[in-house]
Amino acid sequence: MGEHLDAQGAAAWIRHAAELVSADAERLTRLDAAIGDGDHGHNLDRGFTAAVAALPDEAELPGTRPGKVLIAAGRAIVSKTGGASGPLYGTALRRAGKALGDASEADAAAVGDALKAALDGVQELGQANEGDKTMIDALAPAAAAYRDALAGGAGLAACARAAADAAEAGADATVPMQARKGRASYLGPRSTGHLDPGAASTALVLRALADVTGRE
């Protein structure tokens, strides 16, 4: 894909994220059944299916901006996803899209800024921090790892891989945590020993970005 994210790349990211979420929907729902409402995977699958449907037609993509693609996907997720994940994921994508602005393509630095904007939006909406056992525990280390890789001279694909790896490690680190936000927090100490479903799905979405940007 090169070192820039254009509208085609943004659309490919959303499509691939939808594929990964759909393939993992049952596991995500099982994770949520242990400490939440038991619907995270199915809700998010429905939301990303709607996001794919909201993407511009393939013929229209060359004249579209990547930011607009992400904003459209975010709006669709908000409208079609139940539970708390719809507003959170929708906000993340819309904030990322707004950060990209009207540029026809985004370089590695701009994509890093978009990830940070997504993180800020989710934190503002959910009022969660790292260590609260939420999707922030995957998204925050991902944004930081991306920034560190960029500072070290890495290009878009390598930065995205670093972010995806950090997201997966961050998700795994939620297992021993006690939830302090969301429905899982009602369980108190019983929320420990479980992988947070929001962190797990966030890792999937970031892996999708790494996969897409790493394609030749």
N, C-alpha and C positions, 0 to 999 in steps of 0.2 A: 504493500500500500504506500510505501514511501514514508516521508517524515512529516506528512501533513494529514489532517483529518478533514475531508470534504463532506459534502452532503451524502454522497454514495457511501462513504465510510461510516458516517453517523447512522445511516439507515441499516447498514450491514451490522453495526454494533447492536442495534435494537432487535433486529431479527435473530441474531445469534444468541443474545441474552434470552429472548423468548424461547428459543430451542432448548437452552440449558435449563431454564426454569421449568419448562414443560417436562423434560426428561427426569427432573429431580423433584417434581411436585409432590409425589407420594412421600418421599423422605422428609421434605420440608413440613408437610402436614403432620407427619408422625412426631417430628421434633416439637411442633407447636402443640400437639395433643398432650405432651408431657408437662408443659408449663404455661400454656396459653389457651386459646379458643379452639385449637385443632383445625384451623382452616387456612393457615398462611400459604401453604403451597398451592392449593386450589384457587384461592383468591388472587395470588400473584400471577398464576398461570393465565387466569381470565384477563387480568389487567394487561399483561404483556401481549396477549393475543389481540386485545383491542388497540394497543400501541402500534403493533405491526399493521393492523387494518387502517390506522390513521396516517401512515406514512404516505408521502407523495408517490405517485406512480413512477415507475422506473424511468420513463421518458421525461418526466418533469424534474428529476433529481439534478441533472447538470445545471439547471438554472436556479436551484434552491440553495439556501445557506444551511450549513450544518446546525447552526443554532436554532433555526426554525424547525428542523427535523426533530431535535430533542425537545423543544417546547411542545410540539404537536404530540409527541409520544407521552410526555408528562401529563398533558391535559387528558389524554385518553385513559391513562392509568388512574387518574383521580376519579374520573367519571364511572369507571367500570370495575374498580377493585374495592372489595369490601374490607371492613376492619380498619386497623390503623395503618396498614402498609400502603394503602392507596394514596392518602395525603402525603406520606413520607417519601415514597418513591416518586410521586408526581412532582413534589416540591424539588427533590434532588435533580430531576431531569430538567425541569423548567428553569431552575437557577443556573444549572450548567449551560443551558441553551442561551439564556440571557447574557451570561458571562462571555460567550463566544460572539455575541452581537451580530452584526451584519457582514462579518468577514466571509468571503467565499471559501476559505479553508483556514484551518487552525494548525499552528505549529505546535511543537511539544510544549513550549511554555504556556501557550494559550489553553491547551488541554489541561495542563496542571492547574491553571487558574480556575478552569471550569470545575474540576474535581473539588477544589477548595471551596468554591461557591456552593456546590452541592452539599458539602459537609456543613457549611455554615447554615444553609437553609434547613437541613434536617435537625441540627442542634437547636435552632431557634424555635422550630415547630414542636419538637419532642422534649425540649428542655432536658436532654440527657448528655452525659459526659462519658469519656472512657472509663471503664470499670463498672458501669451501671448495668452491664449485660444486655446490650441492645445492638442494633446495626451500627451504631457509632464505633463499637469495638472493632469492627472490620473497616469501616470507612475512614476513620481518623488515621490509623496506621498506614492505610493505602495512600491517602493524600500526602502524608509525611514521607513515605518511601518514594513516591513519585517525585516529590520536590528534591529529595536528597540525590536521587539518580540524575535528575536534570542538572543539579548543581555540579555533579561529577562529570558532566559532559555527555551523558547518555541521550540518545535520540528518542523519538516517540515510542517506538516498539519496545525498547529496553526499559523505558520509564514505565510503560503500561505493565510489562511483565513484573517489574519490581512492586508495583502497586497491587497486582493480583496476588503475588506471593505473600505480601504483607497482610492483605485482607484475609487470606486463608489462615495464616498464622494467628491473626487477631481473632477470627471466629473460633478457632480451636481453643484459644485462651479463655473463652467465655465459659467453658465447661465447669471449672471449679468456682466460678463467681456466684455470688448471691445477687439476684436481680434487685435493682433499686428503682426501676421504672417499668411502666406497663403492667399488664395483667399478671405477668410472672412475679412481680414484686409482692403480690398478695400471698404468695406461697412462703415467703420468708426463707428460712434455711432449706426448705424442701426444693427450692429452685436450683440449688447447687447440684452438680453432677450431670447437667444437661447442656447440650450445645444450643446456643440461642438461635432460633430459626431466622430471625432478621439478619443476624450477622452471617449466617450460612448463605442466605439468598444474596446478600450484598457481595459476598465473595464470588458467587456465580456471575453476577453482572460485571464485576471487574475482570474476571477471567475472560469473559466474552470480549471485552475491550482489548485485552492482551492478544487474544487469538486473532481478532480482526486486524489489528494494526501490525501483527507479525506476519501476515500473509504477503507473499511476494506478488 
